[in-house]
C-alpha cells in the first residue's frame, strides 16, 4: 500500500479541520482584548497603566504551565491534556466576563494563559497521527502552517469584532463572546479528536516542576518589578539573580531524573538546542516588541519629534496588515520548505525578521515605511511560528514530542518576557513606559528596541545554521 492510500493520511484533513477550530479560538483570545484595554480599564475603574499587570500575569502562567502540560500529554495522551487546558482557559474567560474587580480580572486573565499549550499539543497530535506514513515531517509542517494561518486570521477577526462592538453593547456581554467561543471548542475537541493513550512512561516530575516554578517565578517577578520600578530597584535584581541561581540545582536535579519535566539531555541534542534557542530569541520580537511598536505609531511627531501620529483605529489597521503577512508566512511555509529545504526555510525566515526590524532604524518617519518593515518581519515571523514546533517534533523521540513542541512555546514566552523588561528600561524617559504621562520615551529607546529585535533574529539565523541537515528531512517513503 502506498503512503497516499494510508488511511492515516486520508483522515488527517478531518483532524486538522477540528484543530483549526481550536486555533480560531486561540486567535480570538489573542486579538480580542487588545483594542479594548482602555475600555476594560474604565469598566474596572483602574488606570490604563494597570492593564500591564494582565500581560505580566499571563506571561508568568504561560511560562509555567507549558512544560508540565506538555509532559502530561506524553504521559496520558495529548487529547486529554488539550481538553484540560481548554477547560481551564474557558474558566478564565468566563471569570473575565463577570469579574467585579481588578483583582478578579487579573486572576481570570492569568488562568486564561493555559491556552498557550494548544498549538504544541496540536502539532504533537498531528505528528503522531502521521507516524509510519513515510511523510510524517512533511505532513506535520503542512498542517502546522494551516493551523498558524488560521490562528493569525482569527486574531484579525477578534480585534475587529471587539473594536466594532465595544460602543454598541455592555462590557459584560462583550467579554462573554470569547468565553462562548472557547466553551464551544471543548465540544469540538471532545467529538472531533481521537483519544490515544500516552506514549511515554513514568510519572510527573513534581520536584523538578517545583524548582522550575521557583526559578521562573522569581525571574519573572524580578522582570515585572524592573518594568514597574525601573532598573535601580535592588529588589528586582535580587529576584532575578536568585531565580537564575535556582536554575543550577534545577539542572542537576533534572539530569538525575529518569523522566524529568524538562529533559535537559534532549534540549542539548544537536537537533533541539538550535530550535529552542531560536524560539527564545524569536520571542523577543514577536512578543516583546508589540507594545513599543504600538506606542511609537501613536506618538505625535509634532510633540515628540518622532512617531507616526496614528489614531487608535489606524493602529488596528497596521496590526491587521502585520497579522495578514504572518498568515502569509505560515501558509507559504510548505512552498519555501520545498524550495530551500527545512533548515534553509528556517534560516531565511529568521533573516527576514532581522531585516524587517533593521529597516526600522533608518526608515521610521512615514506610514508606508512602517507597513513595509512589518510586512517583511511578518512573513518571517509567521513561518517561524509554524515551523519551530514541527521542527522540534521531528528532532524528538516519539515519546517526547509533546515536550519538545511545548518547549518552543515556553522558551518563546520567556524570551518575550525578558525583552519586555529590557524594552521598558530602554524606553524610560522621566518615568516608566507604563506611565507615559511623565514624559515621552526618547527616540534612542525605540532604536534600541529595533536593534535588539534585529540582532536577536540574526543570532537565531546563525544558531539555525548549526541545525543538522538531516533534522526535519523526510526518510524515504515506505511502500506497503
Number of C-alpha atoms within 10 A of each C-alpha: 8 11 17 13 11 16 11 16 18 12 12 16 12 13 19 21 15 16 27 21 21 28 26 25 26 29 23 27 26 18 24 25 19 16 21 16 17 17 15 21 16 12 16 16 11 14 12 15 15 15 18 14 17 18 15 21 21 22 21 23 21 23 27 24 20 30 27 21 25 29 31 22 28 23 21 18 23 31 22 20 21 28 18 15 24 27 19 18 26 26 18 23 29 22 22 25 19 16 19 12 13 20 13 16 22 22 17 26 25 23 23 28 26 26 25 24 28 25 25 29 27 28 28 32 26 22 24 21 20 21 16 13 21 19 19 22 25 21 22 30 28 20 28 31 27 23 26 29 29 23 29 28 22 25 26 23 18 26 23 19 18 22 18 12 14 17 11 9 10 11 18 14 13 18 22 16 20 24 23 14 19 27 19 16 24 19 11 16 21 14 10 16 20 15 15 14 14 18 17 19 12 9 14 16 18 12 15 22 20 12 20 25 19 19 24 21 19 23 27 25 21 24 26 23 20 23 24 22 17 19 18 9 14 13 13 23 19 14 20 21 14 15 23 16 13 18 16 12 13 21 18 12 14 22 16 9 14 12 16 23 23 24 20 15 12 17 19 12 13 14 24 25 19 23 30 28 20 29 28 26 29 30 30 28 27 21 19 26 21 14 14 20 19 16 20 20 25 17 19 16 15 10 10 14 11 17 21 20 20 19 13 13 12 13 19 19 15 21 20 20 18 26 26 21 24 29 29 23 28 32 24 17 28 23 12 18 19 12 11 13 15 25 23 18 22 28 23 18 29 30 23 24 32 29 21 27 26 22 20 21 16 9 15 19 14 13 16 11 15 21 18 17 22 27 24 23 30 27 27 30 33 29 31 30 27 28 29 23 30 30 27 31 31 26 24 20 12 16 18 23 30 37 28 32 31 30 28 29 27 25 23 26 30 26 24 25 26 20 23 26 23 20 24 27 21 21 25 22 16 14 19 22 26 18 16 16 10 13 14 20 24 16 16 12 18 21 19 16 28 24 18 22 27 29 19 22 34 23 19 27 25 16 17 24 15 14 21 15 13 12 19 24 18 15 11 8 13 12 11 9
